Amino acid sequence: MTFADSLLPSDLLDILAVWLVVYGLLRLIRRTRALPVLGGIIVLLGISFLAQTFGLLTLSTLLENLIFYLPFAAVVLFQDQIRRVLANFGSTSLWGLGPRHNVESTLNEVVLASTALASKSIGALIVVERDEGLREYIEGGVGLDAAVTCDLLVNIFTPGAPLHDGAVIIRGDKIAAASCFLPLTHQADLPFELGTRHRAAIGLSEETDAVIVVISEERAQVSVAYRGDIQRDLASRDLRNYLYKHLIRDRDQEKGKERR
């Protein structure tokens, strides 16, 4: 009897369930600060195994004690990321089952709105969700679930409007929420002219893979934050190219790699 013949349907179901959980966790932590930590833990486990194999008692004992406390240290250091992972684990976008949205149309509306807001010197924060969910920030704002249009975005951020304070978060082809508050960056070496909106945009971009458009009311400039970096004073065409790169082209390339 071969190994394959000895497998029961329950065994196959068990293997599939474990694969789905591992796959989901890896999708959640990819391109986050948790991934290098996971790599470091794997390296430590490998060194510990080698130390035991070759009888290096001192090193083996030291690493065993260190590895024992690593989960507790990880919970303390990455409590925000763990909370976000648990909140987003059931998201359909995580498993690639979500509907295909008209991203390019949404992108065009964001560019038009950003240009219009900058021309009127109206400050704004527009967040576009990518793979990492922004549920906790959406739930902290005012839910809208409205189509993304230039007119609506301009009206939301018009001074005196009920929802102008805070950020708008776009999920797919909908404005999920407005008046959302974002975490501020802890970077101490940012230019002094970058205000709270820019620091909030950089802060969110450090914690997630979202693309955040910032319009400065003081300088009437459009900037974009992504992965902890900020591109400032973008013209309308440059803004569209930047958003197209990170919201369409890069994601198409990633999907192509996954298929291969």
N, C-alpha and C positions, 0 to 999 in steps of 0.2 A: 504493500500500500504506500503510495507516494504521499508527500506532505500536502499536496493540493487535494488529494482524495480525502484526507482526514479533516479538512476544514468544514465546519458546519456553517449554515447560513447565519447563525448568530455571531460566529467569529468574523465573517466577512462584514457584517453590519458594524461590529465593534471596531474593526480596522478602518472602515469608512468614516465612522464618527470621529475617531482620533485624528484622522487625516484632515477632516473639515475643521476641527478645533485648532489644530496646529497651523493650517493654512490661514485661517481667519486671524489668529494672533500675529502671524508674520506680516500679513497685509496691514494690520493695525499699526505695528511698530516700525514698519519700513520708513526710512528717511526721517526718523525721529531720534531723540537723544537716547531712547531706550535700546536702540539697536546696537550701538557700540558697547553698551553695558552688557548686553546679552553675549556679544562676541567675547568680551573680557571674561565672563563667567565660564564660557566654553573652554577658553584657553586655560583657565585655572583648573578646571576639571581634568583637562588633558595632562597638565603638568602633575597634578595629584596622582593620576593613574600611573604615569611613568615613574614617579617617586616610589609608589608602592611596588611597582614591578621590579625596580632595581634595588629595593631595600634601603632607600634613603629615609631613615626613620625620622630624623629631625625635620626635614622638609615636609615629609608626608604628614606628620603630626601638626605642624604649623598650618599647612594648607587645609587640613580637615577642620581645624578650629575656625579658620577664616571663612571657609565655605559654609559652615554651620550658621554663621551670623549674617551672611550675605543677603538672604531673603528679607530679614528684618531691616537691614540698611536700605535695601531697594525700596521697600514700602515707604520708609521715611523720606527718602530722596525724591522719589517719583510718585508721590501720592496724587498730585494733580493729573499726571499722565495716566495713572491706573484708573482713577475715577472716570476720565474721559474714555478710556478703552472700554470699561464696563458699560458706560452709557451708550456707546456707539456699536457694541458688539452685535446687536440685533439689526443694525442698519442694512437695508437691502443693497445699498451701494457698495458695502463692504464685500459682498459676495458677487458683485457684478451683475445683479439681477434687476437693477433699477431701469426705468425707461430711458430711452435715448432722447435727450433734450436738444432743442435747437439752440446750441451754444452760440453760434455765430450771430444769430439775431439778438440774443441777449447781450452779447459783447458790443454790438453796434449801438444798442440803446444806452449802455453804460458810457460809451465814448461820447455820444451826443450829449448826454446829461452832464458829464464831467466838463465838457467844453462850455456848455451853457452856464453852469454854475461858476466856473472860473471867470467867464466874461462878466458876470454880475458880482464878482468878489464875494460869493457865498461859500462858506466853509462846509465841507461834507466828508463823510467816511462811508465808502461803499465796499463791502466785503463780498467776495465771490468764493463760495465753498468749492473745494476740490474733493479729494478722496477722504481726508480726515474730517469727520463730522463736527459741526459747530452747535450741537444741540443745546449744550449748557448756556451758550451765549444767546441763542435764539429764545430759549425759555425765559431768559432774564429781560427780554424786550417785549414789545407789543406785537403780537402775531398778526400778520396781514394775509399771507397766501394770495398775493395779487400778481398779475402779469407784470413783467419788467418793461416799463415804458419810460421814455425820456421825460415826458410831462409829469408822471407820478413821482419820479425821483426828484425832479426840480421842486415840485410842490412840497414834498416831505421836508426838504432842507431849507425851504424859504424861512427866513427869520420870523419868529412869531407863530409858526405853525406848531401844532401840538406835539409832533414827533420829530422836530428838527434837531433836538439834542441827542447825541449818541450816534450809533452807526446803523446802517441798513445792511442786512445780511441776505444775499441772494443764494438760493439753493435751486440748482437746475435752471428752469426758465421762470421761476417765481421769486418774488420778494417774500421771503419767509417771515421776516420781522423787521421792525424799525425801533429806534430809540434803544439800541442795544449798547451795553457798556463793555469795553474790551480791556484786557490787562495791559498795563504800561510796561515798557521795556526797562531793564535795570542797567542798560548801557550808560556809562558815565561820560563817554567821550563824544557824544553827539553834538553837532553844531548848536550854538545857543539859540539860533533862530527857529529851530524845530520845536513847535509847541506841543500841546497835549494830544492833538489829533495824530500828529506824526509819531509820537512816542507810543500811542495806543496801537497804531497800525504796525509799527515795528514789533511791539510786544506780542501781538497776535501772530505775526508772521514767524516769530521765534518758536512759538508753541505748536503751530499747525502749518499745513501746506496751503492755506488760503492765500488768495491774491487780494490785496487791499489797496483801493484807490483813495488817495487823500487830496482834497482840494483846500488850499490855504486861502482864507478870506483876507489875510493881511497882504499877501503877495500875488494873489490871483493865479497861483501856480498849481499844476497837477503833478502829483507824485504817485509812485506805486511801490508798495512794500511787499517783499516776497523772500521767504527763507532768511529773515533777519537782515536783509539788505534793502535799501531804499534808493530808487531811481527818481531824481528830482527834476522839476521844470520840464516836463514832457509836452511836446506839441501834440495836437490831436492825432496826427499820423503815427507818431512814435508811440503814443499810448495804445493805439489800436494794434500796432505790430507787437508790442510787449504782451498785451493780453492774448493776442492770437497765439503767440509762442507758448505761453504757459497754460492756456486753457484749452487749446485745440491741438497744436502740432506736437507738443511734448507728450500729451496724453495718447494721441494716436500712435506715436512711436513706442510708448510703454505697452500699449495693447498689442502692437505688432510683435514685440519681444516676448510677451506672455504667450501668444499663439505659437511662436516658434519653440 
